[in-house]
Amino acid sequence: MKELVEFIAKELVDFPEKVSVSEVEKEGQTVIELRVAEEDMGKVIGKQGRIAKAIRTVVKAASMKENKKVQVEIL
């Protein structure tokens, strides 16, 4: 999952070298924390959060195949 989020984020932003993704286990689920450059925050979130919602939807669909609960947080 981590690699998937990292790939999507790097394709969206102007500064792919500043993309940082980490996985944390919290209360039986995996939390993927995505950090990007301040200038790229709008590109990752999108108008009215549409891109962020799309990223979460793709990750949720991919995690269903592995029977895991995965949550994406954009920090």
Summary of the structure (lengths in Angstrom):
residues: 75
radius of gyration: 11.9
end to end distance: 17.0
largest distance: 34.9
contacts: 209
relative contact order: 0.23
helix: 55%
strand: 25%
